[in-house]
Amino acid sequence: MTNKQLLIAARGYIAKGWTQQEYARKADFESVSTKSPEATCWCIEGAIMAADTNENLPRQSECLDMLRTEANADNIVGWNDAKGRTQAQVLALFDFVISKA
């Protein structure tokens, strides 16, 4: 899986559902593993983890760094969790990074 493929797959998770303050949540907002079949929403990092079927940690880090750089953030988790952040903003960030990958 290339970085671009991982970003596209992770974007698909965010499009299904997005969250803050946890990697993934169930429909009742309870925290759950990123790969749980009960997961219905993911944060940026959780979506990268869920989409990476090979669990390639260096590739995950590269993708997270690409997103962090384009978001002009010190930490992509902090950017994701910022008050007022929206799912649309997260999807737009993925779209921009994917277009450059």
N, C-alpha and C positions, 0 to 999 in steps of 0.2 A: 504494500500500500504506500503510495506516495504522500507527501505532505498535502498536496492539493486534494487527493482522494479522501484523506482523513478529514480535512476541513469541510469538504462537501458533505461527508457523512455526518459530522458533528453538527453542521448547520441544520440538517434534517431533524436531529433531535431537538434543537432549539425551536425549530418551526412547529414541532408537535406541542411543546410546552417549555416554558422558561421559569426559572426560580432564582432566588437570591438566598444567601446565608447557608445553603446546603448544596452538596454535589447533586443530589437527586431527591425527589419527593414522590410519594404516592398521591392519588387523587384526593385523599383526606389531608394532604400537606405534611404527613409524617415522613421523616427522613428514611431513605432506603438506599441500598447499594445502587450504583450507577447502572449496573447490568441486570438489576432485578426486573423480572417481567411485570412487576407492579409499578415500576417507575413511570410517571406521566409527565414529569418536567425535570429539566436539568439546568445547572449553571454552565458557564462557558467551560470551565475545567471538567466538570462532570460529563458534559457532552463529548468532549475530546476523549475522556476515559471510556465512555460507553461505546463510542464509535470505533475505537481501536481494537479490532478483533485479535490482533497479534500481541497486544500489550507491550508495544515497543516504546519504552519510556523515553529514550532519546528523541524519537519522532514526536511524541506528545509534547516534550519540552520545546522542540523547534516550533511546532505549531502555536503553542501558547506564547512563545516569544514573538512570533510574527504578529499575532493579535495584539499583544501588549505594545509592541513598537508602533503599530498603526493607531492604536488608541491613545498613544502618547501618555502611557500610564507607567507608574513604577511597578505596579502589581496588577495583573489582569483580574485576579479574584476581587481585589478592592474596587476595580473599575466596574466589574459586573455587579457588585453589591452596593454601589453608590446609591444613596437616596435619590429618587427621581429617575433612575435608569429605567429604560423600557425594553421590552422584548424587541420592538422595532429597531431600536438603536443597536442592540446586540446582533440582530440579523443583518443590518446594514454594515456593521463592522466585518462580519463573516463574508458578506458579498464583496466588499472592497478587497479584503485580503485574498479571497479566492481568485478574484480577477487579476491579481498581481502574481499569483503563485505559478 
